[in-house]
Amino acid sequence: MTGAAFVRTIPRMTNVGVLGSGSVGQVLANGLLELGYAVMRGSRDPEKLALWAREAGPNASSGSFAEAAAHGELVVLAVKGTAAEDVVVACGDRLSGKTVIDTTNPIADSPPTHGVLSFFTGPNDSLLERLQKRAPQARFVKAFSCVGNGLMVHPQLGAKPSMFICGDDAGAKKTVSDVITRFGWEVEDVGASTAARAIEPLCMLWCIPGLVRGDWAHAYKVLRA
């Protein structure tokens, strides 16, 4: 199915705020525009996104983190893991009651060892849980954290890949699952926010083939008997 086919379905929520000026934010913002959403991307320096907003069409705009969070009925957090908590705090109560797709990973600034990334969280902690504590009234859902941005929207692989999600709010997970499905993925809901302790390290595993031998064109797939 081509991306154009998705535009015929107008989503119930029309405004999305995408927090982050990097490649993950751009890929997801463009995909959401394709689905028919009005997308505002947020940055500490909104001017960095002005060209994107002009070129992406009439439903695209840019602003500060706080402005993008206020704009979105659905919010996507797509910043470096080391900056994620500060960005959430900067948005304040603008995230309250909203579904927030958390794409981030707790990747430390230290270089990888034999292709293995270092995390600044431990095995009994996750960045998602830290973010949820920072904004307890937001409805965080982990997603898009275990694959590279080149495959996030309409992945062209041998089979439909699995996207692992978790979070504490069933309605928020349904909203995020709808987007994931439209992007061409199968949803694997693995439970509450504590499951992010298992999802986030999948980023380490996914990155090893890329860092060691330049193989970035892969994704996870759950198989059942």
Buried (B, 14 or more C-beta within 10 A) or exposed (E): EEBEEBEEEEBEBBBBBBBBBEEBBBBBBBBBBBBBBBBBBBBEEBEEBEEBBEEBEEBBBBBBBBBBBBBBBBBBBBBBBBBBBEBBEBBEEBBEEBBBBBBBBBBEEEEBEEEEBEBBBEEEBBBBBBBBEBBEEBBBBBBBBBBBBEBBBBBEEEEEBBBBBBBBBEEBBEBBBBBBEBBBBBBBBBBEBBBBBBBBBBBBEBBBBBBEEEEBEBBBEEEEE
